């Protein structure tokens, strides 16, 4: 009878377990020192080795010829445990045994001594599925367990386990298996099984498995049923996903805002019976990769891709801003959720693709959506024009005491020998206009164009070691606080010293009689014979 690969190649000893050495080493050391706990909790995503390690542990503590914490695999106990005929190792599926009566039956079984082994081991899988009453019944047994009993609880949703249960177990968190480790294991199994597995195909399976070895072996099994020579195309066809060339074709159309081309590619895949849910996940994965390339200097280490694929992803990343990529990710996440419940997945998918292609990044002043490369020359031209118009102080302070201001840099971040000034008692005439303010804003363009954009009409004054920034809207105060690091660096680099920063917004009464800044700018330009073109 044929045996599935994930069952045939299930690890039988701790040394065979992949990517969980932090757990297997600890368990082996406990077994060697004879200091095992009465209850363990194994938690982690599916296919990471929780149940496998539980079985190995149960064998090892009962093995008749244990060596270095490992089961010998040759004694009667090990052989019976491997073929699941050892009655002293009891596996319970909590998903189908959720009630208090099931736990009471377990408690009755726990009263009896082991028949053959040293310990009677209960492995409770998906333990989070137990009812509250069942957990309460189990708690009593965990509090005062017989010496011959060991419990191993396994779950993928540890947050559903009551704290009272957690506190009585030694907890081990199983990590997702690294894609490289999964790939190496697949290549090893393929060599032993006698079929050919392409390197790129193994990488694709490893990536699709999302850190689960069992899922990876199941996909490999499915591919070998389709062909003895497993290639990327084999994986694409057998597993029901799109080949990567189709994924990149769709993404190129999306990043080029070519909805017609993107829809054509989707329809082509749909006619080939490709799984749209899986295709959406593939698009998500590749857009995520583009995001990493956009943000990380070592993205190549974080992304499982061939050099050719990395090149394509880099080109996609260059076509959009970071915020644009994030917006596409958000739309794909929404599409993925809708596909789960959709009665017509094709319509939902087409709607999602069209939204992606028409996803325009907001380019309003003060938004982080602004593209630095586009804004920098424009803002520099604005600042140069303002210098020529001698309009450095566009927001004057009225001749009264400055009482309303907001601290931007906290007091404890200024130099200790120079405490920040108390501006609430400083008169307006004592504040000196900061002559280097436009230089600071020019430097700010390079550090954070979006921050400098909403400060074009601001003014700055200096008193001792404190700088007061005056803006026309209190909303800008919050924006400044959100971007204070770049502003602080620009000031420090320009003036050569660190200053406490305060900000004040002029009131509506102070502004109500002011002429529009744009009209004032145009008027001054006209007075100086500077030609200004206004696009309507």
C-alpha positions in Angstrom: 0.0 0.0 0.0 1.3 3.4 -0.9 2.3 5.7 2.0 2.1 9.4 1.6 5.5 11.2 1.7 4.7 13.2 4.8 4.0 10.0 6.7 6.8 8.0 5.2 9.4 10.6 6.0 8.1 11.7 9.4 11.1 12.1 11.7 11.6 9.2 14.1 14.3 10.8 16.3 15.1 14.3 17.5 18.1 14.6 15.2 15.8 14.2 12.1 13.6 17.1 13.1 14.3 20.2 10.9 14.7 23.8 12.2 13.7 23.1 15.8 17.0 22.5 17.5 16.2 25.0 20.3 13.4 22.6 21.3 14.9 19.2 20.6 18.2 20.0 22.4 16.3 21.1 25.5 14.1 18.0 25.5 17.1 15.7 25.0 19.0 17.3 27.9 16.0 16.8 30.2 15.7 13.2 29.2 19.4 12.6 29.8 19.3 14.3 33.2 16.0 12.5 34.1 14.4 15.9 34.8 11.4 15.8 32.5 8.2 17.8 33.4 4.8 16.2 34.0 3.2 18.5 31.4 4.3 20.2 28.2 2.6 22.6 25.8 3.8 22.6 22.2 2.6 25.5 20.2 3.2 26.7 16.6 1.8 26.8 13.1 0.8 23.7 11.3 3.4 21.3 10.0 6.3 22.5 12.2 6.8 19.3 14.1 4.7 19.5 17.3 3.0 16.1 17.1 6.2 14.5 15.7 8.3 15.8 18.6 5.6 14.7 21.1 5.8 11.1 19.7 9.6 11.1 19.8 9.6 12.4 23.3 7.1 9.7 24.4 9.4 7.0 22.8 12.6 8.4 24.3 11.4 8.5 27.9 10.2 4.9 27.6 13.0 3.5 25.4 14.7 0.4 26.8 18.1 1.4 25.3 18.0 5.2 25.2 21.3 7.0 24.1 22.0 10.7 24.5 18.3 11.5 24.9 17.4 9.7 21.6 15.2 6.6 21.3 17.1 3.6 19.9 14.3 2.8 17.4 15.2 -0.9 17.8 13.7 -2.1 21.1 10.1 -3.4 21.4 8.9 -0.1 22.9 10.2 2.0 20.0 8.9 -0.4 17.4 5.4 -0.5 18.9 5.4 3.2 19.3 6.4 3.7 15.6 3.6 1.5 14.4 1.2 3.1 16.9 0.4 -0.2 18.7 1.9 0.8 22.1 -1.1 1.2 24.4 0.8 3.4 26.8 1.1 6.3 24.3 -2.4 7.7 23.9 -3.1 10.3 21.2 -6.3 12.3 21.6 -7.8 14.6 19.0 -9.4 17.4 21.0 -11.2 18.7 18.0 -13.5 15.6 18.1 -13.3 15.0 21.9 -14.2 18.4 23.2 -16.5 17.6 26.1 -16.0 17.2 29.8 -17.0 13.5 29.6 -14.1 12.9 27.3 -11.7 14.4 29.8 -13.3 12.4 32.6 -12.6 9.2 30.6 -9.0 10.4 30.2 -8.8 10.9 34.0 -10.0 7.4 34.6 -7.5 6.0 32.2 -4.7 7.9 33.9 -5.4 6.1 37.2 -4.1 2.8 35.8 -0.4 2.0 35.7 1.4 1.6 32.3 1.1 -1.8 30.8 4.6 -2.1 29.2 6.3 1.3 29.4 7.7 3.4 32.2 5.3 6.2 31.6 1.9 6.6 30.2 1.9 9.5 27.9 -1.2 11.5 26.8 -0.7 13.5 23.6 -3.7 15.9 23.2 -3.7 17.5 19.7 -5.5 20.8 19.0 -6.1 21.2 22.8 -7.5 24.7 22.3 -10.7 23.0 21.0 -11.7 21.7 24.5 -14.7 23.3 26.1 -14.3 25.4 29.3 -15.7 22.6 31.4 -13.3 20.2 29.8 -10.4 22.5 30.6 -11.5 22.7 34.2 -11.6 18.9 34.4 -8.2 18.7 32.9 -6.8 21.3 35.2 -7.3 19.1 38.3 -5.3 16.3 36.7 -2.5 18.7 35.7 -2.4 20.0 39.3 -1.9 16.6 40.9 -0.7 14.2 38.3 0.3 10.6 39.1 4.1 10.0 38.8 3.6 7.6 36.0 1.7 10.2 33.8 3.1 12.7 31.2 1.0 15.1 29.3 1.9 16.8 26.0 -0.6 19.4 24.8 -0.3 20.6 21.2 -2.0 23.6 19.7 -1.9 26.1 16.8 -3.8 28.7 18.8 -2.1 29.2 22.1 -4.1 32.3 22.9 -7.2 30.2 23.4 -5.6 28.2 26.2 -6.7 29.3 29.7 -3.9 30.9 31.8 -4.5 28.3 34.5 -3.5 25.5 32.1 -0.5 27.5 30.7 0.9 28.0 34.1 1.1 24.3 34.7 3.0 23.4 31.5 6.4 23.8 30.2 5.9 25.8 27.0 7.8 25.3 23.7 7.2 27.5 20.7 7.8 25.8 17.4 9.1 28.3 14.7 8.1 28.2 11.1 10.7 26.1 9.2 13.0 28.2 7.1 12.4 27.9 3.3 16.0 26.9 2.8 15.7 24.0 5.3 12.5 22.8 3.6 14.1 23.0 0.2 17.1 21.0 1.4 14.8 18.4 2.9 12.8 18.1 -0.3 15.9 17.6 -2.4 17.1 14.9 0.0 13.8 13.0 -0.1 13.7 13.3 -3.9 17.1 11.8 -4.2 16.1 8.9 -1.9 12.8 8.4 -3.7 14.4 8.3 -7.1 12.6 11.2 -8.9 14.0 14.4 -10.3 13.3 17.6 -8.5 14.5 20.9 -10.0 16.1 23.4 -7.6 13.7 26.2 -8.6 10.7 23.8 -8.1 11.9 22.9 -4.6 12.3 26.6 -3.8 8.8 27.3 -5.0 7.3 24.5 -3.0 9.2 25.6 0.1 7.9 29.1 -0.3 4.3 28.0 -0.9 4.4 25.8 2.2 4.7 28.9 4.4 7.0 27.3 6.9 5.2 23.9 7.2 7.1 20.8 6.3 4.0 18.7 6.1 2.4 21.0 3.6 5.6 21.0 1.5 5.7 17.2 1.4 2.1 17.0 0.5 2.6 19.4 -2.4 5.7 17.4 -3.5 3.6 14.2 -3.3 1.0 15.8 -5.5 3.6 16.9 -8.0 5.2 13.5 -8.3 1.8 12.0 -9.1 1.7 14.4 -12.0 5.2 13.8 -13.3 8.4 12.0 -12.3 10.3 15.1 -13.2 9.2 18.0 -11.0 9.8 21.4 -12.5 8.4 24.9 -11.7 5.8 24.3 -14.4 4.9 20.9 -12.8 4.3 22.6 -9.5 2.3 25.3 -11.1 0.0 22.8 -12.9 -0.2 20.2 -10.2 -0.8 22.5 -7.2 -3.2 24.8 -9.2 -1.2 28.0 -8.9 -0.1 30.3 -11.6 3.4 30.1 -13.0 5.6 33.1 -11.8 5.8 34.5 -15.3 2.0 35.1 -15.2 2.2 36.6 -11.8 4.9 39.1 -12.9 2.9 39.8 -16.1 -0.1 40.8 -14.0 2.0 42.9 -11.6 3.7 44.7 -14.4 0.3 45.6 -15.9 -0.9 46.7 -12.4 2.2 48.8 -11.7 1.8 50.4 -15.2 -1.9 51.0 -14.5 -2.8 48.9 -17.6 -6.1 47.4 -16.5 -6.9 45.9 -19.9 -3.7 43.9 -20.0 -4.1 42.8 -16.4 -7.6 41.5 -17.0 -6.5 39.7 -20.2 -3.9 37.8 -18.2 -6.4 37.0 -15.4 -8.9 35.6 -17.9 -6.1 33.6 -19.6 -5.3 32.0 -16.2 -9.0 31.5 -15.4 -9.5 29.6 -18.6 -6.7 27.3 -17.6 -8.5 26.5 -14.3 -6.1 28.3 -12.1 -7.1 28.8 -8.5 -7.8 32.6 -8.1 -7.4 32.4 -4.3 -4.0 31.0 -4.7 -3.2 33.5 -7.5 -4.2 36.4 -5.1 -1.8 35.0 -2.4 1.0 34.8 -5.0 0.4 38.4 -6.0 0.4 39.4 -2.3 3.7 37.6 -1.8 5.4 39.3 -4.7 4.1 42.8 -3.8 5.4 42.1 -0.3 8.8 41.3 -1.8 8.7 44.6 -3.8 8.0 46.4 -0.5 11.0 44.7 1.1 13.2 45.7 -1.8 12.0 49.3 -1.4 12.8 49.4 2.3 15.6 47.1 3.1 19.3 47.2 2.1 19.5 43.4 2.4 16.2 42.4 0.9 17.9 39.7 -1.2 18.5 37.7 2.0 14.8 38.0 3.0 13.3 37.0 -0.3 13.3 33.4 -1.7 13.7 34.1 -5.4 16.0 33.5 -8.3 18.3 36.3 -9.5 16.0 36.8 -12.5 12.9 37.1 -10.3 14.8 39.5 -8.0 15.6 41.7 -11.0 12.0 41.9 -12.1 10.9 42.7 -8.5 13.4 45.5 -8.3 12.1 47.0 -11.5 8.5 46.9 -10.1 9.7 48.5 -6.9 11.2 51.3 -8.9 7.9 52.1 -10.6 6.1 53.0 -7.4 6.6 54.8 -4.1 6.6 52.8 -0.8 3.2 54.1 0.0 1.9 53.1 -3.4 3.2 49.5 -2.8 1.6 49.5 0.7 -1.7 50.6 -0.8 -1.6 47.7 -3.3 -0.9 45.3 -0.5 -3.9 46.6 1.4 -6.1 46.2 -1.6 -4.9 42.6 -2.2 -5.5 41.8 1.5 -9.1 43.0 1.1 -9.5 41.0 -2.1 -8.1 37.9 -0.5 -10.7 38.2 2.3 -13.5 38.8 -0.1 -12.6 35.8 -2.3 -13.1 33.5 0.7 -16.8 34.4 0.9 -17.5 35.3 -2.7 -20.1 33.3 -4.7 -18.4 34.4 -7.9 -14.6 34.6 -7.4 -13.9 35.7 -11.0 -16.0 38.9 -10.7 -14.5 39.7 -7.3 -11.0 39.1 -8.7 -11.6 41.3 -11.8 -12.9 44.1 -9.6 -9.9 43.8 -7.4 -7.5 44.0 -10.3 -9.2 47.1 -11.7 -8.9 48.8 -8.3 -5.2 47.9 -8.2 -4.6 49.4 -11.6 -6.5 52.6 -10.7 -4.9 52.9 -7.3 -3.5 56.5 -7.5 -1.3 57.7 -4.7 -2.5 60.8 -2.9 -0.1 63.6 -3.5 -1.5 66.3 -1.2 0.9 68.5 0.7 1.8 67.1 4.1 1.0 63.5 3.1 3.6 60.7 3.4 2.3 59.6 0.0 4.4 62.3 -1.7 7.2 61.0 -3.8 10.5 62.6 -2.8 12.0 62.6 -6.3 9.0 64.6 -7.6 8.9 67.1 -4.8 12.5 68.0 -4.3 13.1 70.2 -7.4 9.7 71.8 -7.0 10.2 72.7 -3.4 13.7 74.0 -4.1 12.3 76.4 -6.7 9.6 77.6 -4.3 12.2 78.3 -1.6 14.5 80.2 -4.1 11.5 82.3 -5.2 10.6 83.1 -1.6 14.2 84.2 -1.0 14.0 86.5 -3.9 10.7 87.9 -2.6 12.3 88.4 0.8 9.4 86.6 2.4 11.2 84.7 5.1 8.7 85.8 7.7 5.4 84.8 6.2 3.7 84.3 9.5 4.2 87.3 11.8 3.7 87.1 15.6 1.4 89.8 16.9 2.8 92.2 19.5 1.7 90.5 22.6 3.1 87.9 24.9 3.7 84.4 23.5 1.7 82.1 25.8 0.4 79.3 23.7 3.0 76.9 22.4 3.6 73.2 22.1 6.9 71.5 23.0 8.3 69.3 20.1 11.7 68.2 21.5 11.2 67.2 25.2 13.1 69.1 27.9 15.3 66.2 28.8 16.7 66.0 25.2 18.3 69.4 25.3 21.8 70.0 26.6 21.8 69.7 30.4 23.9 72.8 30.8 21.4 74.8 28.7 17.8 74.4 29.9 15.2 75.4 27.4 13.8 78.9 27.7 10.3 79.6 29.2 8.7 81.3 26.3 5.5 82.0 28.2 7.2 85.0 29.7 9.1 86.2 26.7 7.8 89.2 24.8 7.5 89.2 21.0 10.1 91.9 20.5 12.7 89.8 22.4 12.4 87.0 19.8 14.9 87.2 17.0 13.9 86.0 13.5 15.9 82.9 12.6 17.8 83.9 9.5 18.8 80.4 8.6 15.2 79.1 8.5 15.1 78.7 4.8 18.4 76.9 4.8 17.0 74.5 7.4 13.9 73.9 5.2 16.1 73.3 2.2 18.0 70.7 4.1 14.7 69.2 5.3 13.7 68.7 1.7 16.5 66.1 1.4 15.5 64.3 4.7 11.7 64.4 4.5 10.1 66.2 1.5 6.6 65.6 2.9 7.5 67.4 6.2 9.0 70.4 4.4 6.0 70.6 2.1 3.5 71.6 4.8 6.0 74.0 6.3 6.4 76.3 3.3 4.4 79.1 5.0 6.0 78.7 8.4 8.3 81.1 10.3 10.9 80.6 12.9 12.3 82.7 15.8 15.2 82.0 18.2 15.6 82.9 21.9 18.6 81.6 23.7 18.7 77.8 23.0 15.0 77.5 22.0 13.5 77.8 18.5 9.9 78.8 18.1 8.2 77.7 14.9 5.0 79.5 13.9 2.5 77.8 11.6 -1.0 78.8 10.4 -2.9 75.7 11.5 -2.9 73.8 14.7 -3.2 70.6 12.7 0.3 71.2 11.5 1.5 71.0 15.1 0.5 67.3 15.2 2.2 66.7 11.8 5.4 68.3 13.1 5.4 66.0 16.1 5.0 63.0 13.9 8.1 64.1 11.8 10.2 65.6 14.6 13.3 63.5 14.0 13.9 64.8 10.5 13.2 68.4 11.6 15.6 68.1 14.6 18.4 66.7 12.4 18.0 69.5 9.8 18.2 72.2 12.5 21.2 70.5 14.2 23.1 70.0 11.0 22.4 73.6 9.7 23.1 75.5 13.0 25.7 73.1 14.4 24.0 72.7 17.8 20.9 71.1 19.3 17.9 73.3 20.2 14.7 72.8 22.1 11.9 73.2 19.6 8.5 74.9 20.4 5.7 75.5 17.9 2.8 77.9 17.9 -0.2 78.3 15.6 -1.6 81.8 15.0 -5.2 82.2 15.9 -8.1 82.7 13.4 -8.4 86.3 14.7 -4.8 87.0 13.7 -5.3 85.6 10.3 -8.8 86.8 9.3 -7.6 90.0 7.8 -4.6 88.5 6.0 -4.4 88.4 2.3 -4.2 85.0 0.6 -0.5 83.8 0.7 -0.7 82.8 -2.9 -2.0 86.3 -3.9 0.7 87.9 -1.8 3.3 85.9 -3.5 2.0 86.7 -7.0 1.7 90.3 -6.1 5.3 90.5 -4.9 6.5 88.6 -8.0 4.7 91.1 -10.2 6.3 94.0 -8.3 9.8 92.5 -8.9 9.1 91.8 -12.6 9.3 88.1 -12.0 7.4 86.2 -14.7 5.0 83.6 -13.1 2.9 81.2 -15.2 -0.3 80.0 -13.6 -1.7 76.7 -14.9 -5.5 76.5 -14.9 
